[in-house]
Amino acid sequence: MHALSIARTCLCATLMAATCASAQQAKPPPIAIHSVNVDFPASTTAFPPGPGSDIAGKCLICHSAGMVLRQPALSRDQWKSEINKMRTVYGAPILDAEVEPLSAYFTEVTRQRQ
């Protein structure tokens, strides 16, 4: 009886070791990567002329002028926050010195369009 108990213990230990080894070797399934094309509708809206409109042109890398101009009328500080988010989170190529004139420009032009 004692030999049977030892054999069961050895069998259990062997099975546990094999299970742990296979679990460590298991790899997650590969990630499928594929390209996506997105066609945006053509926009005929342009940023109105004024101080800061030249800087606003940098926003056209990701946004249409119409999309930006349809934003709610934000305060200057809110626009600064949005611009800085675009810079830090999404990598918008807006320089430190451009944040102030661009926020003033967007504050003015979005209020005029409301």
Stockholm file with secondary structure:
# STOCKHOLM 1.0

chainA/1-114         MHALSIARTCLCATLMAATCASAQQAKPPPIAIHSVNVDFPASTTAFPPGPGSDIAGKCLICHSAGMVLRQPALSRDQWKSEINKMRTVYGAPILDAEVEPLSAYFTEVTRQRQ
#=GR chainA/1-114 SS CHHHHHHHHHHHHHHHHHHHHHHHHCCCCCCCCCCCCCCCCCCCCCCCSSTTHHHHGGGGGTSCHHHHHTSCCCCHHHHHHHHHHHHHHHCCCCCHHHHHHHHHHHHHHHHHTC
#=GC SS_cons         CHHHHHHHHHHHHHHHHHHHHHHHHCCCCCCCCCCCCCCCCCCCCCCCSSTTHHHHGGGGGTSCHHHHHTSCCCCHHHHHHHHHHHHHHHCCCCCHHHHHHHHHHHHHHHHHTC
//
